[in-house]
């Protein structure tokens, strides 16, 4: 039969029986063929005497004798023989009422499930087949006594209740513990094997059928009036959750201490206090123990959720948390060697660093032993945990998989280029500015060169962070109006972008050697240059300054340098850089004389857009004179003497100047001269023909020489000595020839 059909057919026959009764006495009589309730069924079978005694002691007899819809994983008498031998308990009479309640309620699962339905997940949208390995039990811990941090004091003997969400406590959720079980169908669906099971239960024999924790199901699917019984061969006490297990193991006390000191707070809860008063008579306050809301999960949450996502009902059936807990000696060593490089104690550092260290060991998903390599990558590939050599303890817990380890997760956030600034308090301002880049800079397989700006350097450049309003402030060091908020942030981000160099934008090159000279494309697609271990951007050239470096320092995904001043962008317009260079004088004169192409009031080149990159290809004065001789620019054809004066030019000549300038500006891209040639390609210019065709030029390298090819297949060599001139989102090159466009 298909899943749950047996139970359905049974209930359907009961319904038919009742609808066919003629008088009231028969109608309300219990059907003779109805299976006995769970309690009676256990009595009749004769091999659950010890378990029945615990049911009586736990006061669950009425519950299991009355109407309901339960699944009970019932340990038989032989299971108790083993339990008594293992624990040294003389018998049922020696088991406390509280322990009896724990054993019985943890064996009891809400809703009745035959074995063919146990491995299905009760999702919000309906059943999801073969995706479940846990069910919510009737057992929950409730209020307990322990130490709580109230204000700045740790106070003993307080009433505490576990927070059941990351960063929150929901009073209506009892935080019931889950009971794990394992079916062959589920294992096959998840591509798991007996190795995964025995990793957690090395002393158990995987039979390939149905296991409940470390127990085997001896007799499945015993139908009862109020549910289903599965007979098991082990007594199962409630499994500890991650928080409880850590607390019980002194070898992880340093790791646990980081959570307890920095990631936990206690919040008095009026509803929990009122309920506890009704149940116990105590009027003392109940404090919810709540974990930091930015942790991957709360160690005491018995359910399951992915941080930032909506919590789904029953999601704990199909997923669970995973934690790698390093032993004390390796945690201490890592803290001293890595985290405390620039601090004297953990108390000094931003709590975000501690949170990131802990989160590196936490996964909001089930990481099975055979799936370590498929876990989300929080470390470099080489730093992953190895189940055979790094795991010293493996436990299946009520809310997750626990792996005690002999190494820490060497988190990307500490070992990448980002980590070099993150772990140094002298770079806190840059870390704040890098907030939007954190994820990309921590990818272990994406390489970078990063120029780090200290707080001192950023302050000297005019930047500060207003803690009252939580925004950036910029005050020009040389005088001028102060800007705040978004304008200041935009200015700073443009500067920060020029300090981030992705290798992928530079022919996969990491700049670990800045001797010689060259040009580098930064994150914002603006360019900086280097010369003999010094670097500069367009703004530095304007100020006749260079940026001195300390480094390089290697990181897992690149190198970092420490700068003594910012790489600054230029405040000048491209036309101003052209005008300042005597090698560009003829081109500059034509440009400034063209009312079609130049706005004298703003120094803007018309047809260009602020914030868009461009490449200016400026012929030498001699090449421009040749263009005059060839009739492409106004002037004396015989001598090549240019006519820059628009007042003495015809309209056709003024249009001629505009078209010439447009064809010498590559649109929407900065194309530098590179020391590592690239494949030939074409680029659009600002020029557009009469018929609407956009003019293009080709860029190629011949024997290391950058060559520009025009519409007539004419060649112009880029003169390297006068090229790669940095400007405001632009690069300027000089050509030894002019470029000729097609009119149509």
C-alpha positions as semicolon CSV with decimal commas, in nm:
position;residue;x (nm);y (nm);z (nm)
1;X;0,000;0,000;0,000
2;X;0,102;0,361;-0,049
3;X;0,210;0,580;0,240
4;X;-0,039;0,592;0,532
5;X;-0,306;0,402;0,336
6;X;-0,323;0,136;0,607
7;X;-0,413;0,388;0,872
8;X;-0,653;0,564;0,639
9;X;-0,837;0,245;0,546
10;X;-0,864;0,153;0,911
11;X;-1,018;0,487;1,004
12;X;-1,246;0,469;0,700
13;X;-1,382;0,130;0,811
14;X;-1,447;0,277;1,154
15;X;-1,642;0,561;0,998
16;X;-1,850;0,319;0,790
17;X;-1,924;0,113;1,099
18;X;-2,046;0,413;1,294
19;X;-2,269;0,542;1,016
20;X;-2,442;0,206;0,995
21;X;-2,540;0,182;1,367
22;X;-2,919;0,193;1,418
23;X;-2,965;0,285;1,783
24;X;-2,781;0,529;2,005
25;X;-2,628;0,263;2,229
26;X;-2,471;0,085;1,933
27;X;-2,371;0,413;1,779
28;X;-2,170;0,526;2,079
29;X;-2,027;0,183;2,165
30;X;-1,658;0,122;2,098
31;X;-1,617;-0,092;1,783
32;X;-1,507;-0,444;1,868
33;X;-1,254;-0,457;1,586
34;X;-1,083;-0,131;1,689
35;X;-0,718;-0,182;1,790
36;X;-0,649;-0,103;2,158
37;X;-0,496;0,229;2,257
38;X;-0,119;0,258;2,285
39;X;-0,105;0,187;2,658
40;X;-0,327;-0,123;2,629
41;X;-0,142;-0,240;2,320
42;X;0,185;-0,230;2,513
43;X;0,026;-0,424;2,799
44;X;-0,116;-0,690;2,567
45;X;0,214;-0,750;2,391
46;X;0,381;-0,839;2,721
47;X;0,739;-0,724;2,654
48;X;0,709;-0,356;2,758
49;X;0,671;-0,399;3,135
50;X;0,957;-0,163;3,223
51;X;0,844;0,102;2,979
52;X;0,487;0,080;3,107
53;X;0,617;0,131;3,459
54;X;0,791;0,448;3,341
55;X;0,473;0,564;3,167
56;X;0,289;0,525;3,496
57;X;0,562;0,705;3,688
58;X;0,569;0,989;3,433
59;X;0,186;1,012;3,453
60;X;0,143;0,952;3,080
61;X;-0,099;0,658;3,117
62;X;-0,408;0,869;3,058
63;X;-0,252;1,041;2,756
64;X;-0,159;0,710;2,593
65;X;-0,494;0,554;2,680
66;X;-0,709;0,839;2,547
67;X;-0,786;0,964;2,201
68;X;-0,489;1,106;2,018
69;X;-0,262;1,074;1,721
70;X;0,087;0,973;1,830
71;X;0,396;0,791;1,717
72;X;0,570;0,607;2,000
73;X;0,921;0,461;1,974
74;X;0,884;0,213;2,260
75;X;1,191;0,039;2,408
76;X;1,120;-0,326;2,489
77;X;1,218;-0,502;2,811
78;X;1,542;-0,628;2,661
79;X;1,635;-0,266;2,591
80;X;1,595;-0,190;2,961
81;X;1,814;-0,485;3,056
82;X;2,095;-0,323;2,852
83;X;2,015;0,021;2,992
84;X;2,031;-0,098;3,353
85;X;2,359;-0,275;3,289
86;X;2,516;0,029;3,118
87;X;2,404;0,278;3,383
88;X;2,431;0,066;3,695
89;X;2,067;0,135;3,779
90;X;1,903;-0,149;3,969
91;X;1,566;-0,123;3,797
92;X;1,267;0,096;3,716
93;X;1,211;0,181;4,080
94;X;1,552;0,351;4,088
95;X;1,462;0,580;3,797
96;X;1,344;0,922;3,909
97;X;1,010;1,066;3,803
98;X;1,190;1,338;3,605
99;X;1,402;1,082;3,416
100;X;1,091;0,873;3,351
101;X;0,921;1,180;3,207
102;X;1,219;1,249;2,986
103;X;1,237;0,894;2,848
104;X;0,863;0,868;2,782
105;X;0,803;1,213;2,635
106;X;1,113;1,196;2,413
107;X;0,994;0,861;2,275
108;X;0,660;1,021;2,190
109;X;0,629;1,206;1,859
110;X;0,342;1,425;1,748
111;X;0,115;1,268;1,480
112;X;0,100;0,904;1,380
113;X;0,354;0,788;1,124
114;X;0,395;0,448;0,966
115;X;0,749;0,371;0,852
116;X;0,662;0,455;0,492
117;X;0,577;0,812;0,598
118;X;0,853;0,879;0,849
119;X;1,106;0,990;0,589
120;X;0,867;1,241;0,432
121;X;0,883;1,609;0,522
122;X;0,561;1,786;0,623
123;X;0,632;2,108;0,434
124;X;0,401;2,408;0,431
125;X;0,301;2,325;0,075
126;X;0,242;1,955;0,142
127;X;0,441;1,636;0,175
128;X;0,795;1,632;0,035
129;X;0,890;1,270;-0,020
130;X;1,204;1,113;0,131
131;X;1,346;1,435;0,279
132;X;1,298;1,389;0,656
133;X;1,515;1,236;0,926
134;X;1,374;1,394;1,243
135;X;1,041;1,447;1,418
136;X;0,942;1,683;1,696
137;X;0,901;1,497;2,026
138;X;0,674;1,577;2,319
139;X;0,973;1,657;2,538
140;X;1,091;2,010;2,611
141;X;1,320;2,143;2,880
142;X;1,123;2,446;2,994
143;X;1,250;2,666;3,275
144;X;1,576;2,562;3,440
145;X;1,810;2,708;3,702
146;X;2,147;2,856;3,614
147;X;2,365;3,165;3,612
148;X;2,249;3,467;3,414
149;X;2,421;3,791;3,324
150;X;2,192;4,064;3,457
151;X;2,328;4,404;3,375
152;X;2,702;4,372;3,425
153;X;2,677;4,105;3,695
154;X;2,662;3,726;3,655
155;X;2,404;3,608;3,908
156;X;2,368;3,242;4,010
157;X;2,047;3,043;4,066
158;X;1,828;3,230;3,821
159;X;1,526;3,097;3,634
160;X;1,622;3,063;3,267
161;X;1,439;2,955;2,954
162;X;1,612;2,885;2,624
163;X;1,577;3,136;2,346
164;X;1,421;2,951;2,055
165;X;1,522;3,187;1,776
166;X;1,844;3,357;1,674
167;X;1,826;3,692;1,849
168;X;1,478;3,632;1,986
169;X;1,249;3,431;2,213
170;X;0,897;3,325;2,110
171;X;0,683;3,243;2,413
172;X;0,435;3,027;2,221
173;X;0,710;2,788;2,106
174;X;0,799;2,532;2,374
175;X;1,126;2,452;2,196
176;X;1,053;2,079;2,182
177;X;1,348;1,854;2,116
178;X;1,366;1,658;1,793
179;X;1,427;1,284;1,772
180;X;1,648;1,167;1,481
181;X;1,590;0,850;1,283
182;X;1,739;0,708;0,968
183;X;1,579;0,511;0,686
184;X;1,741;0,342;0,391
185;X;1,524;0,542;0,151
186;X;1,631;0,873;0,301
187;X;1,997;0,771;0,295
188;X;1,970;0,669;-0,068
189;X;1,798;0,995;-0,160
190;X;2,071;1,198;0,012
191;X;2,349;0,974;-0,124
192;X;2,450;0,873;0,227
193;X;2,572;0,537;0,349
194;X;2,632;0,329;0,660
195;X;2,958;0,522;0,702
196;X;2,763;0,839;0,776
197;X;2,553;0,663;1,039
198;X;2,847;0,486;1,203
199;X;3,044;0,812;1,214
200;X;2,796;0,922;1,482
201;X;2,721;0,576;1,623
202;X;3,041;0,371;1,586
203;X;2,916;0,095;1,815
204;X;2,588;0,040;1,631
205;X;2,519;-0,198;1,346
206;X;2,357;-0,030;1,048
207;X;2,088;-0,270;0,929
208;X;1,975;-0,065;0,631
209;X;1,614;-0,051;0,750
210;X;1,516;0,190;1,027
211;X;1,723;0,329;1,313
212;X;1,610;0,571;1,582
213;X;1,919;0,747;1,715
214;X;2,142;0,452;1,816
215;X;1,849;0,206;1,839
216;X;1,714;-0,036;1,582
217;X;1,346;-0,077;1,518
218;X;1,263;-0,438;1,605
219;X;0,893;-0,437;1,524
220;X;0,757;-0,149;1,317
221;X;0,402;-0,027;1,253
222;X;0,211;-0,161;1,554
223;X;-0,128;0,001;1,493
224;X;-0,314;0,140;1,793
225;X;-0,637;0,327;1,836
226;X;-0,450;0,650;1,908
227;X;-0,140;0,611;1,695
228;X;0,146;0,389;1,584
229;X;0,407;0,208;1,793
230;X;0,757;0,119;1,671
231;X;0,935;-0,123;1,902
232;X;1,305;-0,038;1,953
233;X;1,595;-0,219;2,119
234;X;1,753;0,073;2,311
235;X;1,637;0,315;2,579
236;X;1,682;0,667;2,442
237;X;1,715;0,963;2,675
238;X;1,663;1,312;2,533
239;X;1,964;1,405;2,325
240;X;2,154;1,712;2,435
241;X;2,141;2,014;2,210
242;X;2,457;2,193;2,095
243;X;2,458;2,432;2,388
244;X;2,411;2,154;2,641
245;X;2,677;1,932;2,488
246;X;2,935;2,213;2,482
247;X;2,861;2,288;2,847
248;X;2,924;1,925;2,939
249;X;3,265;1,900;2,772
250;X;3,551;2,087;2,936
251;X;3,777;2,033;2,636
252;X;3,569;2,289;2,442
253;X;3,537;2,543;2,726
254;X;3,742;2,814;2,553
255;X;3,526;2,793;2,242
256;X;3,208;2,787;2,450
257;X;3,333;3,077;2,658
258;X;3,338;3,302;2,350
259;X;2,966;3,243;2,301
260;X;2,881;3,288;2,666
261;X;3,081;3,607;2,714
262;X;3,025;3,788;2,386
263;X;2,725;3,636;2,209
264;X;2,461;3,581;2,480
265;X;2,229;3,813;2,667
266;X;1,950;3,747;2,916
267;X;1,614;3,918;2,877
268;X;1,342;3,906;3,140
269;X;1,020;3,768;2,994
270;X;0,690;3,853;3,161
271;X;0,490;3,574;2,996
272;X;0,741;3,305;3,089
273;X;0,756;3,445;3,442
274;X;0,377;3,434;3,479
275;X;0,354;3,079;3,348
276;X;0,633;2,959;3,573
277;X;0,457;3,114;3,874
278;X;0,142;2,916;3,792
279;X;0,339;2,593;3,750
280;X;0,581;2,628;4,044
281;X;0,455;2,906;4,266
282;X;0,779;3,099;4,223
283;X;0,740;3,470;4,154
284;X;1,106;3,513;4,059
285;X;1,163;3,646;3,707
286;X;1,236;3,410;3,418
287;X;1,511;3,523;3,180
288;X;1,523;3,414;2,818
289;X;1,877;3,321;2,717
290;X;1,915;3,473;2,374
291;X;2,202;3,440;2,128
292;X;2,328;3,725;1,912
293;X;2,098;3,778;1,615
294;X;2,385;3,780;1,365
295;X;2,511;3,435;1,455
296;X;2,433;3,165;1,203
297;X;2,198;3,009;1,460
298;X;2,122;2,994;1,831
299;X;2,291;2,702;2,005
300;X;1,980;2,643;2,219
301;X;1,725;2,657;1,937
302;X;1,574;2,308;1,907
303;X;1,403;2,390;1,577
304;X;1,563;2,503;1,256
305;X;1,577;2,819;1,051
306;X;1,812;2,995;0,813
307;X;1,908;3,337;0,947
308;X;1,728;3,609;0,755
309;X;1,465;3,373;0,612
310;X;1,115;3,307;0,735
311;X;1,098;3,017;0,979
312;X;0,904;2,732;0,822
313;X;0,687;2,502;1,030
314;X;0,840;2,154;1,063
315;X;1,161;2,257;0,882
316;X;1,345;2,081;1,164
317;X;1,225;1,751;1,013
318;X;1,441;1,795;0,704
319;X;1,740;2,001;0,815
320;X;1,956;2,068;1,118
321;X;2,245;2,281;1,236
322;X;2,612;2,182;1,216
323;X;2,895;2,306;1,436
324;X;3,268;2,239;1,440
325;X;3,395;2,290;1,795
326;X;3,775;2,319;1,823
327;X;3,948;2,194;2,135
328;X;4,085;2,444;2,387
329;X;4,449;2,430;2,287
330;X;4,388;2,500;1,916
331;X;4,141;2,782;1,988
332;X;4,384;2,948;2,228
333;X;4,671;2,913;1,983
334;X;4,468;3,060;1,697
335;X;4,343;3,351;1,907
336;X;4,697;3,440;2,012
337;X;4,854;3,382;1,671
338;X;4,589;3,540;1,446
339;X;4,315;3,734;1,620
340;X;4,539;3,911;1,871
341;X;4,809;4,022;1,627
342;X;4,718;4,386;1,690
343;X;4,523;4,361;2,019
344;X;4,624;4,275;2,373
345;X;4,292;4,107;2,459
346;X;3,965;3,996;2,302
347;X;3,781;4,259;2,504
348;X;3,958;4,529;2,302
349;X;3,856;4,408;1,960
350;X;3,525;4,472;1,782
351;X;3,273;4,203;1,869
352;X;3,224;4,148;1,495
353;X;3,562;3,975;1,483
354;X;3,461;3,728;1,754
355;X;3,127;3,672;1,584
356;X;3,297;3,603;1,251
357;X;3,533;3,356;1,419
358;X;3,239;3,167;1,570
359;X;3,027;3,184;1,254
360;X;3,312;3,027;1,060
361;X;3,246;2,710;1,263
362;X;2,866;2,719;1,227
363;X;2,659;2,600;0,932
364;X;2,280;2,640;0,910
365;X;2,250;2,309;0,729
366;X;2,313;1,941;0,784
367;X;2,677;1,869;0,695
368;X;2,696;1,490;0,689
369;X;3,036;1,326;0,743
370;X;3,064;1,224;0,378
371;X;2,967;1,576;0,261
372;X;3,240;1,786;0,424
373;X;3,370;1,885;0,081
374;X;3,025;2,007;-0,021
375;X;2,975;2,240;0,277
376;X;2,959;2,613;0,202
377;X;3,312;2,744;0,162
378;X;3,402;2,962;0,460
379;X;3,770;2,883;0,431
380;X;4,013;2,827;0,149
381;X;3,985;2,487;-0,015
382;X;4,309;2,378;0,149
383;X;4,186;2,474;0,497
384;X;3,871;2,261;0,496
385;X;3,811;2,014;0,777
386;X;3,895;1,652;0,704
387;X;3,660;1,405;0,876
388;X;3,926;1,140;0,920
389;X;4,210;1,354;1,053
390;X;4,047;1,661;1,211
391;X;3,734;1,527;1,383
392;X;3,800;1,391;1,732
393;X;3,436;1,360;1,838
394;X;3,111;1,331;1,643
395;X;2,770;1,355;1,806
396;X;2,416;1,346;1,675
397;X;2,241;1,604;1,891
398;X;1,879;1,709;1,921
399;X;1,932;2,025;1,715
400;X;2,237;1,950;1,509
401;X;2,554;1,767;1,415
402;X;2,844;1,825;1,651
403;X;3,204;1,775;1,540
404;X;3,477;1,824;1,798
405;X;3,795;1,911;1,609
406;X;4,170;1,942;1,652
407;X;4,189;2,251;1,432
408;X;4,000;2,574;1,382
409;X;3,822;2,682;1,068
410;X;4,074;2,927;0,925
411;X;3,807;3,167;0,812
412;X;3,853;3,360;0,490
413;X;3,761;3,680;0,669
414;X;4,086;3,663;0,866
415;X;4,324;3,527;0,603
416;X;4,229;3,711;0,285
417;X;4,337;4,062;0,185
418;X;4,035;4,189;0,378
419;X;4,160;4,027;0,696
420;X;4,483;4,229;0,694
421;X;4,280;4,543;0,763
422;X;4,000;4,374;0,959
423;X;4,231;4,249;1,233
424;X;4,419;4,578;1,269
425;X;4,247;4,857;1,465
426;X;4,453;5,118;1,277
427;X;4,240;5,041;0,970
428;X;3,893;5,056;1,124
429;X;3,778;5,342;0,900
430;X;3,872;5,154;0,586
431;X;3,693;4,844;0,714
432;X;3,381;5,055;0,761
433;X;3,418;5,186;0,406
434;X;3,470;4,830;0,276
435;X;3,142;4,702;0,424
436;X;2,985;4,655;0,082
437;X;3,292;4,470;-0,049
438;X;3,341;4,231;0,243
439;X;3,191;3,926;0,076
440;X;3,378;3,965;-0,255
441;X;3,712;4,045;-0,090
442;X;3,683;3,728;0,118
443;X;3,631;3,488;-0,171
444;X;3,934;3,259;-0,153
445;X;3,946;3,192;-0,526
446;X;3,914;3,555;-0,637
447;X;4,251;3,727;-0,626
448;X;4,323;4,090;-0,536
449;X;4,591;4,346;-0,475
450;X;4,466;4,575;-0,200
451;X;4,615;4,909;-0,094
452;X;4,530;4,966;0,272
453;X;4,455;5,315;0,407
454;X;4,506;5,371;0,778
455;X;4,273;5,580;0,992
456;X;4,551;5,838;1,020
457;X;4,582;5,869;0,642
458;X;4,207;5,890;0,587
459;X;4,177;6,153;0,858
460;X;4,455;6,355;0,698
461;X;4,266;6,332;0,370
462;X;3,967;6,501;0,535
463;X;3,740;6,206;0,618
464;X;3,575;6,122;0,950
465;X;3,282;5,916;1,076
466;X;3,007;6,092;1,266
467;X;2,896;5,848;1,537
468;X;2,598;6,062;1,629
469;X;2,438;6,056;1,285
470;X;2,617;5,745;1,152
471;X;2,744;5,900;0,833
472;X;3,068;6,004;0,668
473;X;3,195;6,361;0,682
474;X;3,443;6,518;0,440
475;X;3,625;6,844;0,511
476;X;3,871;6,944;0,235
477;X;4,218;6,959;0,394
478;X;4,306;7,270;0,190
479;X;3,984;7,451;0,282
480;X;3,633;7,457;0,146
481;X;3,283;7,351;0,238
482;X;3,229;7,039;0,450
483;X;3,000;6,774;0,302
484;X;2,820;6,502;0,497
485;X;2,611;6,191;0,442
486;X;2,562;6,053;0,091
487;X;2,786;6,306;-0,094
488;X;3,074;6,237;0,144
489;X;3,014;5,862;0,116
490;X;3,014;5,874;-0,266
491;X;3,341;6,063;-0,264
492;X;3,500;5,816;-0,023
493;X;3,377;5,512;-0,214
494;X;3,535;5,639;-0,533
495;X;3,864;5,669;-0,346
496;X;3,829;5,325;-0,187
497;X;3,755;5,173;-0,528
498;X;4,091;5,296;-0,653
499;X;4,262;5,096;-0,378
500;X;4,104;4,764;-0,480
501;X;4,270;4,585;-0,771
502;X;4,095;4,267;-0,891
503;X;4,336;4,030;-1,062
504;X;4,061;3,932;-1,304
505;X;4,060;4,287;-1,444
506;X;4,437;4,277;-1,491
507;X;4,499;3,959;-1,689
508;X;4,478;3,758;-1,362
509;X;4,782;3,934;-1,225
510;X;4,854;3,988;-0,856
511;X;5,092;4,283;-0,818
512;X;5,345;4,135;-0,578
513;X;5,624;4,322;-0,757
514;X;5,583;4,693;-0,834
515;X;5,935;4,759;-0,956
516;X;5,954;4,904;-1,306
517;X;5,646;5,089;-1,428
518;X;5,298;5,004;-1,543
519;X;4,929;5,080;-1,530
520;X;4,665;4,899;-1,320
521;X;4,289;4,878;-1,354
522;X;4,108;4,921;-1,022
523;X;3,769;4,807;-0,896
524;X;3,593;5,119;-1,024
525;X;3,750;5,072;-1,369
526;X;3,964;5,378;-1,310
527;X;4,336;5,336;-1,355
528;X;4,637;5,396;-1,133
529;X;5,003;5,374;-1,226
530;X;5,315;5,250;-1,051
531;X;5,681;5,336;-1,090
532;X;5,966;5,187;-0,891
533;X;5,752;5,075;-0,594
534;X;5,549;5,395;-0,583
535;X;5,193;5,436;-0,702
536;X;4,975;5,728;-0,805
537;X;4,629;5,807;-0,939
538;X;4,517;6,105;-1,148
539;X;4,461;6,324;-0,843
540;X;4,810;6,250;-0,714
541;X;4,956;6,361;-1,049
542;X;4,758;6,686;-1,024
543;X;4,916;6,749;-0,683
544;X;5,261;6,641;-0,800
545;X;5,277;6,371;-0,534
546;X;5,334;5,996;-0,519
547;X;5,209;5,732;-0,278
548;X;5,481;5,543;-0,090
549;X;5,423;5,178;-0,008
550;X;5,507;4,928;0,262
551;X;5,477;4,570;0,151
552;X;5,374;4,352;-0,015
553;X;5,223;4,132;0,255
554;X;5,083;3,803;0,130
555;X;4,727;3,693;0,200
556;X;4,539;3,379;0,101
557;X;4,384;3,550;-0,202
558;X;4,642;3,811;-0,296
559;X;4,871;4,075;-0,152
560;X;4,829;4,399;0,039
561;X;5,032;4,719;0,053
562;X;5,014;4,988;0,320
563;X;5,001;5,343;0,176
564;X;5,121;5,671;0,328
565;X;4,851;5,878;0,152
566;X;4,536;5,807;-0,043
567;X;4,525;5,728;-0,413
568;X;4,310;6,025;-0,507
569;X;4,099;6,092;-0,813
570;X;4,131;6,409;-1,015
571;X;3,901;6,706;-0,964
572;X;3,999;6,844;-1,307
573;X;3,817;6,789;-1,634
574;X;3,979;6,596;-1,918
575;X;4,002;6,914;-2,124
576;X;4,215;7,071;-1,852
577;X;4,462;6,782;-1,861
578;X;4,478;6,811;-2,239
579;X;4,540;7,185;-2,215
580;X;4,817;7,135;-1,959
581;X;5,018;6,907;-2,186
582;X;5,216;7,088;-2,460
583;X;5,232;6,767;-2,666
584;X;4,856;6,800;-2,719
585;X;4,853;7,171;-2,813
586;X;4,708;7,149;-3,166
587;X;4,432;6,908;-3,060
588;X;4,360;7,130;-2,759
589;X;4,332;7,441;-2,978
590;X;4,083;7,275;-3,212
591;X;3,886;7,141;-2,912
592;X;3,862;7,474;-2,731
593;X;3,777;7,656;-3,050
594;X;3,485;7,422;-3,125
595;X;3,155;7,540;-2,980
596;X;3,010;7,210;-3,104
597;X;3,249;7,005;-2,887
598;X;3,352;7,229;-2,599
599;X;3,167;7,412;-2,322
600;X;3,398;7,691;-2,213
601;X;3,191;7,766;-1,903
602;X;3,232;7,417;-1,756
603;X;3,540;7,284;-1,942
604;X;3,326;6,984;-2,044
605;X;3,375;6,802;-2,373
606;X;3,029;6,798;-2,526
607;X;2,888;6,455;-2,605
608;X;3,056;6,300;-2,301
609;X;2,875;6,215;-1,979
610;X;3,000;6,273;-1,626
611;X;3,096;5,942;-1,463
612;X;3,140;5,757;-1,794
613;X;3,489;5,637;-1,892
614;X;3,658;5,753;-2,214
615;X;3,988;5,717;-2,399
616;X;4,126;6,018;-2,587
617;X;4,347;5,942;-2,887
618;X;4,536;6,264;-2,959
619;X;4,750;6,289;-3,272
620;X;5,083;6,468;-3,254
621;X;5,098;6,824;-3,378
622;X;5,272;6,697;-3,691
623;X;4,997;6,441;-3,752
624;X;4,733;6,712;-3,715
625;X;4,919;6,928;-3,965
626;X;4,909;6,633;-4,204
627;X;4,532;6,611;-4,150
628;X;4,512;6,979;-4,252
629;X;4,712;6,903;-4,566
630;X;4,478;6,610;-4,641
631;X;4,178;6,841;-4,613
632;X;4,030;6,683;-4,300
633;X;4,079;6,989;-4,076
634;X;4,057;7,363;-4,153
635;X;4,386;7,537;-4,229
636;X;4,631;7,598;-4,512
637;X;4,646;7,284;-4,721
638;X;4,977;7,368;-4,880
639;X;5,165;7,417;-4,553
640;X;4,948;7,229;-4,302
641;X;4,917;7,532;-4,079
642;X;4,595;7,483;-3,877
643;X;4,315;7,734;-3,851
644;X;4,189;7,713;-3,491
645;X;3,963;8,019;-3,510
646;X;3,597;7,917;-3,552
647;X;3,508;8,273;-3,654
648;X;3,708;8,232;-3,976
649;X;3,589;7,876;-4,040
650;X;3,292;7,783;-4,254
651;X;3,009;7,579;-4,102
652;X;3,136;7,277;-4,292
653;X;3,483;7,330;-4,144
654;X;3,339;7,364;-3,793
655;X;3,151;7,035;-3,847
656;X;3,474;6,887;-3,980
657;X;3,655;6,975;-3,655
658;X;3,375;6,823;-3,446
659;X;3,374;6,497;-3,645
660;X;3,753;6,473;-3,621
661;X;3,749;6,517;-3,243
662;X;3,458;6,272;-3,199
663;X;3,639;6,001;-3,393
664;X;3,942;6,039;-3,166
665;X;3,745;5,966;-2,846
666;X;3,668;5,604;-2,756
667;X;3,334;5,599;-2,578
668;X;3,245;5,422;-2,253
669;X;3,583;5,257;-2,199
670;X;3,933;5,338;-2,084
671;X;4,183;5,152;-2,302
672;X;4,534;5,172;-2,156
673;X;4,864;5,081;-2,312
674;X;4,954;4,752;-2,143
675;X;5,281;4,573;-2,096
676;X;5,100;4,245;-2,156
677;X;4,932;4,271;-2,500
678;X;4,571;4,167;-2,544
679;X;4,381;4,024;-2,840
680;X;4,271;4,272;-3,109
681;X;3,926;4,421;-3,072
682;X;3,715;4,712;-3,190
683;X;3,585;5,007;-2,989
684;X;3,306;5,253;-3,053
685;X;3,385;5,622;-3,069
686;X;3,170;5,933;-3,022
687;X;3,152;5,975;-3,400
688;X;2,831;5,892;-3,585
689;X;2,807;5,905;-3,967
690;X;2,540;6,077;-4,172
691;X;2,362;5,743;-4,212
692;X;2,369;5,685;-3,835
693;X;2,656;5,435;-3,820
694;X;2,879;5,461;-3,513
695;X;3,243;5,500;-3,599
696;X;3,478;5,237;-3,460
697;X;3,852;5,195;-3,428
698;X;4,056;4,880;-3,385
699;X;4,313;4,829;-3,111
700;X;4,584;4,569;-3,149
701;X;4,944;4,502;-3,054
702;X;5,223;4,447;-3,306
703;X;5,550;4,338;-3,153
704;X;5,451;4,491;-2,822
705;X;5,347;4,818;-2,986
706;X;4,987;4,934;-2,939
707;X;4,836;5,018;-3,278
708;X;4,509;5,196;-3,362
709;X;4,342;5,113;-3,694
710;X;4,087;5,353;-3,844
711;X;3,791;5,308;-4,083
712;X;4,024;5,311;-4,386
713;X;4,257;5,052;-4,235
714;X;4,518;5,318;-4,173
715;X;4,748;5,261;-3,876
716;X;4,852;5,490;-3,593
717;X;5,108;5,390;-3,334
718;X;5,054;5,488;-2,972
719;X;5,352;5,685;-2,847
720;X;5,404;5,524;-2,509
721;X;5,615;5,803;-2,362
722;X;5,324;6,047;-2,397
723;X;5,042;5,802;-2,330
724;X;4,859;5,647;-2,036
725;X;4,802;6,001;-1,912
726;X;4,558;5,966;-1,621
727;X;4,258;6,195;-1,612
728;X;3,911;6,214;-1,460
729;X;3,766;5,872;-1,553
730;X;3,969;5,892;-1,871
731;X;4,302;5,795;-2,023
732;X;4,481;6,005;-2,281
733;X;4,716;5,864;-2,547
734;X;4,924;6,030;-2,814
735;X;4,927;5,891;-3,170
736;X;5,185;5,931;-3,441
737;X;4,911;5,956;-3,703
738;X;4,558;6,088;-3,725
739;X;4,251;5,865;-3,761
740;X;4,019;5,899;-4,060
741;X;3,647;5,831;-4,032
742;X;3,391;5,741;-4,297
743;X;3,117;5,995;-4,358
744;X;2,854;5,737;-4,447
